[in-house]
């Protein structure tokens, strides 16, 4: 099975003519069809796809990792070029989401809206054909979406500043919609993370249990480790060091300090995955 994975949207860019933005999107091209995983904020998606000379009309499915603006904001621009398209996600992507942050330096932190910027009716009128998936599902031959990932590791507590509205105010976001994309290749599993809000170790354990395979060829995407506890960072690195992973290519929400720490630990196995990073099997 031949695949090509290209990071289309990311915080950093090292190639002339491309645009970087705070967000993430990756294009998965396979012998059985093409999938866009996340859409970034929307500033760079179409520009970068065209710069890569990718035919947007040949993207058959979009998978959304979760409902934050920096992963869903480009959906409208994509539909404007692509036309009607299947969108695979958890229904919670449409929920209002917030993060506790300061609107400006020196100001008190408050819940700031960071959810998907488009209403469902607006998206469906523009061609979004939502397929709500809650469980592990094969969406193309040898390509899977996790569905809801069970939370089992006590140390993966995530970022406490992410919130959702409740009748009593705000509560921590459970991130039931945190999905990852998996390709089962002859070299091993290729796992693409959005932000890994479910916990990188939780995600990897769930995937390997579901497929009965422990060989992971590549782990690509955001891990959010810079925004979690130091215990979560250290224990995640400890687990990853004991796994048979050939390529660890982090980006986006991993954060600079966590990325530097991982480069030190994984040496030649580590790569950063900015706009233009490619994995070809």
N, C-alpha and C positions, 0 to 999 in steps of 0.2 A: 504493500500500500504506500503510494507516494503522497507526502504532505509538504506544504510550505506554510510556515507561520511567519507573519510579518507584523511587527508592532507599528500601528498606524498613528495612534495618538498617545502622547506621553508628556511628562513635564519637561523633558530635556530633548534637545535635538542636536545632532553633530554633523548632519549632512546639509550642504547648501541647497536652498530652494524649498526646504520643508519648514513646517511651523510646529513649535512646541506649545503645549498648554497644560494646565493642571487637569489631568484626566487620563483615561486609559481606553484604548481600543486596539484590538488585534484582529487581523484577517487570517482565517484558516482556509487554505485551499487544499482540497483532497480530490482523489480520483472519482469520488462519489458525490461531490458537490462542495460549495463554498459557504462558509459561515462567518459572519461578522460578530465578534464577541465584544460587546459594549460599543459605545459610540462617542466617548469623550464628551466635552462640553458642547461641541458644535462649531467651534471656531476653525478647527484644522482638519476635520474628518474628510470632507469632500476634496479639499485642496490636496491633502496628502495622498489620498487614494488615486486621484488623477495624476499626481506627480509620480507615483509608483507605476503608472500606466495600468491600473486595475479597472476592469469593466464592472462598474457598480451594478449593472443590470444582471450580471451573472452571479450575484450574491443571493443565495436561495433562502437563507434563514438568518435572523439576528437572535443572539442569545444575550440577555441582560443579566449581569451578575448580581445587581441589587439596585435599589431605587434612588441613588444619589445623583445629583445634577451632573457631576463630572464623569458619569458613566452612561447617562441617558440623554443628556442635553442635545446630542447630535442626531437623535432619532428623527426629528422633523426634517432636517436638511437631507438626511439619507432617503427618507420617503419621497421627498421632492424630486430626487433624481431617479431613484429605483422604481417608484410606484408601489402598488400593493405588495406586501411582503409578510411572511410569517414571523411573528415575534414571540420567542419562547422565554418565559420568565415565571416567577412566583407572583401571584396577585398583589402581594404586599409592596411591589415596586411603586404602586400608585398611592401609597400612604403618604401623609405629610411627615417629613423627617426634619430633625433639628440637630444642631450641635451647639453646645455651650461654648461661646467664644466672645471675645471683645470686639465690638464693631470697629473700633479704632484704638490705637495705642493709648493707654492710660485710662480707658473707659472700663466700666464694670462688665464682667461677662454676663451674657444673657442668651437665651435660646434663639439661634438664627436659623432661618429656613434653608435647608440644603437638599430638599427632595427633588423629584422629577419635575421639570418646569412646565410640562404639558399635561392637560386633562385628558383622560381616556377618550372621551367623545371626540375631542379635537384630533387626536392621533388616529382613531379609527376612521374618521372622515377623510383623513389624508392617506389612508391605505394600510394602517397597521392592522394586522390580523393576529390578535393575541391568542396564543395557546398557553393556557395556564397549566404548568406542570409542578406537582408537589413532590414527586418521588423520582428516584433514579430512573433515567430513561435513555434509551439508545435513539438518537435523533437522526443519525446517518449510520451506515455500516461502520462499526468500530469507533464511532464517535458518540460520547455520552455527556449528559448533563447530570450533575449530582442530585438535583432536587434538595430538599431540606436535609442538612447535615446534622446528625446527632451530636450533641455537645457532651463530651465525656471527660476531657482533660481538665483537672481542677485548676491548672495554672493559666489556661487561656481565657482570661477574664475580659480582654479587649479594652477598648477605649471607653471609659465611663462617661465621657462628655457627649456621646451620641444619645439622642432622646427621641421619644415619640409622645404625642399628646394622649392623655387619658382623661376620664371624667374628673379626676382629682388634680389635674395639672400635667406634669411631665413624669415619665418613667424611663429607665434605660431601654434602649432599642434592642429587641431580641434578635434582630437580623435573621428572621426565618427565610428571607429571600436571598441570602448570600449563597450564590451558586458558582460552581467552577465547571470548566469544560475539560474533557478528557479524550485523548486519542490513543487507542491501543495499536502500537506500531511494532514491527518486527524487532526494533531496537529496544523496546520497552515502552512504558507509558509516558506520554507527554501531557502534563497537567498545566492548565492555564488558569491562574487566579485573577479575580477582579481586585478585591481588597482583602480577602481572607478574613472577613469579620467573624466567620464561624471558627476561626483558629486554624492555622496552617497544619498543625499536627492532627487535629480532629479531621480535617479534610483529607489528608493523606491516608490516615488510618481507615477512614470510611471507604475511600476509593479502592485501596488495595484489598480490603475485606470483600467488597462487592465483586471485584474482578478475580479475586483469588491469585493475584500477581503482586509480587513485591518489588519487581524490577522497574524503577522509574528512570527513564532516560533523561527527561528534562522537566524542570519546574520553572515556570515563567510567570511573571506578573507581580502584583502588589501583595505585600504581607502585613502591612500596617504595624510593623514591629517598633518603629520609632515612637509610636503614640500609645503603646501598651506598657505594661510594667517591665522593669528590668528583669524580673523573674521570668516573665513570659519570653523575653528575648533570649535569655541564657538557656532556658530549658528547651526552647524551640531549636536553637543551634545544636544543643546536645543530642536531640532526637535526630536531626538531619544528618549529623556526623555519623550516626549509626545506620543510616539508610544507604542503599546502593543507588545513588543519584549521580549521573555523569555530568549534568549541566544544571547549575542553579543560577538563573538569570532573573534578577529582581528588578523592579522599577516602581514608578509612581509613588504610592503611599508607604513603601518600605522605609523611606527616609534616608538621609545621607549618613547619619551616624550609624544606623543599623546596617546599612549597605557596606560601609567601611569595615565594620566589625565582622560581617559575613565574609568579605573578601579576605580578611586576615585569616579566618578559620578555614575557608575552603580553597584558597589559593587558586590553582589552575582550573578548578571546577566552577569557580565563580565568574559570572559575567554581569555587566549591567545591561539593561534592555531599554534603550531610548528609542525614539522614533527611528525606524529603519532597521532595527534588530531583526534578523531573519534566522529561522531554523528550518533546514531543509533535510528531509529524509526520503 
